[in-house]
Amino acid sequence: MCTGIKINYKDGCVMGRTMDYEIPLNYNPIYLPKNYNFSNDLRGKPLYSQYKTLGICFENQDPLKDGVNEYGLIGITNAFSGFNLYSNEIKSEKINLSSLDYLTYALANYKSVDELIEDLPNIHISTKDYKGKNVISPDFHFMFADSTKRCIIIEPKKRELKCYENPYDVMTNSPGFESHVRRLNQLLDLENLEDFNPSKHLPGGYDPISRFIKAFYLTKMNVKSNTFKEALSNSYNIMGAMTMPNGFIRNKKYNHTTYTRYICSYDSKNKLLTVKSNTNPRVYQLGFEDIEDENKRQAFFLDTDFIVEKLT
């Protein structure tokens, strides 16, 4: 139940997302250095990073949910439910990964969207390792962008990874990207958005289709961002309209509520991570220049208490 958006500005773009989750979790930003063994592939061989990466993880574990690398490649994961999305066996001629590790692998090893697409035929996602043992491989799809402002979606389809160009600059959840685009065209005249009456006809639901249409409209009709600070501010304003408060959606399966745990936004030009929790309105920022020891993995933690400042 997450929403991702991209906003362009003159020299780059920012990509933001809401992290909507149904069970209790702890999350925190981490820094992963070059030559860092962040996981093993499905043949048991260690995976190392070529590039420095900043991102947000769960329970201070290495698999990233979203992040940016030192070259400005940005990526996010979203839940993507379906049947038989991934293979149940490895392919010896390819790089075999779990979906849990793919985002981290991409940010740690590609400088750009072009590089990622070029190498995509060499990547194989499986739910089992070389011994036939089950591995954690969640149903994910992915959105990436870089300093060229190019945006793509990577989705599993028929047990292969497929790339879609994403001029819509939005990602939510299932159904597939092509279905979202069809629904979008059914509701909106994309060449004449100004004639659309959003206060009356814009979907108000929080299902993935409604969120895709709403996020697209809000992003495309938003006032133009000239600087990265304006783009970051605009991304938080738009994502604020996409958030789900605690208690809004009851999840009977887990006896918990699904709600927005954090909002984050990454900048491609300045290679910045910014993030705010659902309980603290303050936005925190982390850049590669803030890392004291660039050769060491480091973890950072947000203050989640509600913070206000006195006017002076």
C-alpha positions in Angstrom: 0.0 0.0 0.0 2.8 2.5 -1.0 2.8 5.4 -3.4 5.9 6.6 -5.3 6.3 9.8 -7.3 9.0 11.7 -9.2 9.2 15.4 -9.6 11.6 17.1 -12.0 13.5 20.4 -11.5 16.0 22.2 -13.8 19.1 20.2 -12.9 17.7 16.8 -11.8 14.8 15.2 -10.1 13.6 14.0 -6.7 11.8 10.7 -6.1 9.6 10.2 -3.0 7.5 7.5 -1.5 5.1 6.8 1.3 5.9 3.6 3.2 2.5 2.1 4.1 2.8 -1.1 6.2 0.4 -3.4 7.9 2.4 -4.8 10.8 4.6 -3.2 13.5 8.2 -2.5 12.3 11.3 -0.4 13.0 12.9 1.4 10.2 16.1 3.5 9.9 18.5 5.1 7.3 21.8 3.3 6.6 24.9 4.0 4.7 26.6 1.2 2.7 30.2 1.7 1.6 32.0 0.5 -1.5 33.2 -3.1 -1.5 30.7 -4.0 1.1 29.3 -7.5 1.3 25.6 -6.7 1.6 24.2 -10.2 0.8 24.9 -13.4 -1.0 23.4 -14.5 -4.3 21.3 -17.6 -4.6 24.3 -19.7 -5.4 25.9 -18.7 -2.1 28.4 -16.3 -3.5 29.0 -13.0 -1.8 27.6 -9.8 -3.4 29.7 -6.7 -3.1 28.9 -3.0 -3.7 30.8 -1.0 -6.3 29.2 2.3 -5.2 28.3 4.0 -2.0 24.6 4.0 -1.1 22.2 5.7 1.3 18.8 4.3 2.0 16.1 3.2 4.4 15.8 -0.4 5.7 13.7 -2.4 8.2 15.1 -3.5 11.6 18.6 -2.1 10.7 19.1 -5.0 8.1 20.9 -4.4 4.9 18.1 -4.9 2.3 17.0 -1.4 1.2 13.4 -0.4 0.7 14.4 2.8 -1.1 17.7 4.6 -1.6 20.2 6.7 -3.7 23.7 6.0 -4.7 26.7 8.3 -5.1 25.9 8.8 -8.8 22.4 9.9 -8.2 20.6 6.7 -9.2 17.4 6.5 -7.1 15.2 3.4 -6.5 12.2 2.4 -4.5 10.3 -0.9 -3.9 6.6 -1.4 -3.7 4.4 -4.4 -2.9 3.1 -6.1 -6.1 0.9 -9.1 -5.5 0.3 -11.8 -8.1 0.7 -15.5 -8.9 4.0 -17.1 -9.9 5.7 -13.8 -10.3 9.2 -15.3 -9.9 10.9 -18.5 -10.9 11.3 -21.3 -8.4 14.8 -22.2 -9.6 18.0 -20.5 -10.4 19.6 -20.1 -13.9 23.3 -20.9 -13.9 24.1 -18.4 -16.6 22.6 -15.4 -14.8 23.0 -13.4 -11.6 20.6 -15.1 -9.3 19.0 -12.9 -6.6 16.0 -12.7 -4.3 13.7 -9.8 -4.9 14.6 -8.7 -1.4 18.1 -7.9 -2.5 17.5 -6.6 -6.0 17.1 -2.9 -5.1 20.2 -3.0 -3.0 22.1 -4.8 -5.8 20.9 -2.2 -8.4 21.9 0.9 -6.4 25.2 -0.7 -5.4 26.2 -1.6 -8.9 24.7 0.7 -11.5 25.5 4.4 -12.1 22.4 5.1 -14.2 19.1 3.9 -15.5 20.7 3.1 -18.8 23.2 0.7 -17.1 20.4 -1.0 -15.2 18.4 -1.6 -18.3 21.4 -2.9 -20.2 22.2 -5.5 -17.5 18.5 -6.5 -16.8 18.7 -9.6 -19.1 21.5 -10.9 -16.9 19.4 -10.7 -13.7 17.2 -13.6 -12.5 14.9 -13.5 -9.5 14.0 -16.8 -7.8 12.1 -17.9 -4.7 14.6 -20.8 -4.2 18.4 -21.0 -4.0 20.7 -23.5 -5.7 19.8 -26.2 -3.2 16.1 -25.8 -3.8 15.6 -24.2 -0.4 13.0 -21.4 -0.1 14.4 -17.9 0.3 12.7 -14.6 1.3 11.7 -13.2 -2.1 8.7 -10.8 -1.6 6.3 -9.8 -4.3 7.9 -6.5 -5.3 8.1 -4.2 -8.3 10.5 -1.3 -8.6 10.8 2.3 -9.8 14.1 3.9 -10.7 15.2 7.4 -11.9 18.5 9.2 -12.2 20.0 12.7 -12.9 18.8 12.5 -16.6 15.2 12.4 -15.2 14.5 9.2 -17.0 12.1 7.0 -15.0 11.3 3.3 -15.4 9.3 0.6 -13.7 10.7 -2.9 -13.3 8.0 -5.5 -12.9 8.0 -9.3 -12.8 5.9 -10.8 -15.6 5.8 -14.5 -16.5 8.8 -15.1 -14.2 10.9 -12.6 -16.0 11.7 -9.0 -15.2 10.2 -6.5 -17.6 11.1 -2.8 -18.0 8.6 -0.1 -18.7 9.3 3.5 -19.5 7.4 5.6 -17.0 6.7 9.1 -18.3 3.8 9.2 -15.7 6.4 9.4 -12.8 4.2 7.4 -10.5 4.1 3.9 -9.0 1.6 2.3 -6.6 0.8 -1.4 -6.3 -1.0 -4.2 -8.3 -2.4 -4.4 -10.9 0.4 -4.1 -13.4 1.8 -0.9 -14.9 0.0 -1.4 -18.2 -3.3 -1.7 -16.5 -2.7 1.5 -14.5 -2.0 3.4 -17.7 -5.2 2.1 -19.4 -7.3 3.2 -16.4 -5.5 6.6 -16.4 -6.4 7.1 -20.1 -10.0 6.1 -19.5 -10.5 8.8 -16.9 -8.2 11.6 -18.1 -7.4 13.3 -21.3 -3.7 13.4 -20.8 -3.2 16.1 -23.4 -5.7 18.4 -21.8 -5.5 18.0 -18.0 -6.5 21.5 -17.3 -10.1 20.8 -18.4 -10.4 18.0 -15.8 -12.4 18.9 -12.6 -10.3 17.3 -9.8 -12.4 18.6 -7.0 -15.4 16.6 -8.4 -14.0 13.7 -10.4 -10.6 12.8 -9.0 -10.8 9.4 -7.2 -10.8 9.6 -3.5 -10.1 6.0 -2.6 -6.8 4.5 -1.3 -6.8 1.5 -3.5 -3.8 1.3 -5.9 -5.7 2.4 -9.0 -7.2 5.4 -7.3 -3.8 6.4 -5.8 -2.1 6.0 -9.1 -4.5 8.4 -10.8 -4.5 10.8 -7.9 -0.7 10.9 -7.6 -0.3 11.3 -11.4 -2.7 14.3 -11.5 -1.2 16.0 -8.4 2.3 15.5 -9.7 1.7 16.7 -13.3 -0.5 19.7 -12.3 1.8 20.8 -9.4 3.5 24.2 -9.7 6.8 23.8 -11.5 9.9 23.2 -9.3 12.9 25.3 -10.2 15.4 24.0 -7.6 15.9 20.8 -5.7 14.6 22.4 -2.5 11.3 23.4 -4.2 11.1 19.8 -5.7 11.6 18.3 -2.3 9.0 20.6 -0.7 6.5 19.8 -3.5 7.1 16.1 -3.2 6.3 16.2 0.6 3.2 18.2 0.0 1.9 15.8 -2.7 2.8 12.7 -0.7 1.1 14.2 2.3 -2.1 14.0 0.3 -1.4 10.2 -0.2 -0.7 9.2 3.4 -3.0 7.0 5.4 -3.4 7.8 9.1 -3.2 5.1 11.8 -6.5 3.4 12.2 -7.9 4.3 8.8 -7.5 0.9 7.2 -8.0 -2.2 9.4 -6.1 -5.3 8.5 -8.0 -8.3 9.7 -5.3 -10.8 8.5 -2.7 -9.3 11.0 -5.1 -7.7 13.5 -3.2 -4.4 12.9 -3.9 -1.3 10.9 -2.2 -0.4 7.6 -0.9 3.2 7.7 1.9 5.4 6.5 5.0 4.8 8.7 7.3 7.3 6.9 7.6 9.5 3.9 11.0 9.9 2.2 12.3 11.8 -0.8 15.7 11.5 -2.6 17.5 14.1 -4.7 19.4 12.9 -7.8 21.7 16.0 -8.2 22.8 16.4 -4.6 22.5 12.7 -3.8 20.4 13.3 -0.7 18.2 11.2 1.5 15.4 13.1 3.3 12.8 11.4 5.5 10.1 12.1 8.1 8.2 9.8 10.3 4.4 9.7 10.7 4.6 11.0 14.2 7.2 13.8 13.8 6.7 16.6 11.2 10.4 17.4 11.0 12.2 16.3 7.9 15.7 14.9 8.4 18.4 15.0 5.7 21.5 12.8 5.1 24.1 13.2 2.4 27.3 11.4 1.5 29.3 14.3 2.8 27.8 13.6 6.3 29.4 10.2 6.5 32.4 10.3 8.8 34.0 7.0 7.9 33.1 6.2 4.2 34.6 2.7 4.5 32.2 1.6 7.3 28.6 0.6 7.3 26.6 3.1 9.4 23.1 3.3 10.8 21.1 6.4 11.7 17.9 6.7 13.7 15.1 9.3 13.5 13.5 11.0 16.5 9.9 9.9 16.2 8.6 12.0 19.1 6.3 14.9 18.0 8.4 18.0 17.8 7.3 21.6 17.8 9.5 24.8 18.1 8.5 28.1 19.7 8.2 31.1 17.6 10.7 33.8 18.5 
